[in-house]
Amino acid sequence: MLNDKIYRYERKYFITEITGKDIDYIVKLHPAMFSEIFHERSVNNIYFDSPDLNNYFDNIDGNMYRVKSRIRWYGRTFGVIEKPVLELKIKNSLLGRKESYPVNTFKIENDFNMQKIVDVIQNTNIPEVVKIGIKSSQPTLLNKYDRKYFLSADKRYRITIDTNQVFYRIGFQNNYFLNKIKDDLNVILELKYNKDADDDVNHITEHLPFRLTKSSKYISGIEKIYI
């Protein structure tokens, strides 16, 4: 288990008016001297929710305490999935943290279904209460996007920039992933930092010429695919 007990802030900016390259340029010119710390890579997620979408409505209703479950991996979206991680993203008001559990390699093919997810989770060294939580839910969304990573010179603030989002419908039974929606226009910038850095965050945000938004890729994906 990679249990991160540190609560962090995540400020999100949903940007529609300029391109990802222009946003990169703005970030690199920031007085905090952000520099790219990792190569750009594709992020993939399978999100889980209750049959009546409790997680979705908790977010819509603005409930202060929320838990979101997903399996995350990097690289190719389909085929053999290597180094997947089950993540519980725990949100308490504006602060959040993650609990992460490495799971076994699996495949996503045209007959991928909930039972295959259950088999992967069941055969992994994960606390039983977490296994029960996943088995009592269902997959609701598969998404993919490209992410860049930046770190301020004082190493207190991190920015990620997400582009080229793709959303796929995924359900309990066999999935063929034919129903998908691409979003090549909108960009999501996230500013992440520990709780003790909040007093100085205005020095960061005042040089980001974007509007702070309440943005969730899960909520966006559910609304694009299902509504």
Buried (B, 14 or more C-beta within 10 A) or exposed (E): EEEBEEBBBBBBBBBEEEEBEEBBEBBEEBEBEBEBEEEEEBBBBBBBBBEEBBBBEBBEEEEEEBBBBBBBBBEEBBEEBEEBBBBBBBBEEEBBBBBBBEBBEBEBBEEBBBEBBEEBBEEBEBEEEBBEBBBEBBBBBBBBBBBBBBBBEEEBBBBBBBBBBBBBBBEEEEBEBEEBBEBEEBBBBBBBBBEEBEEEBEEBEEEBEBEEEEBBBBBBBBEBBEE
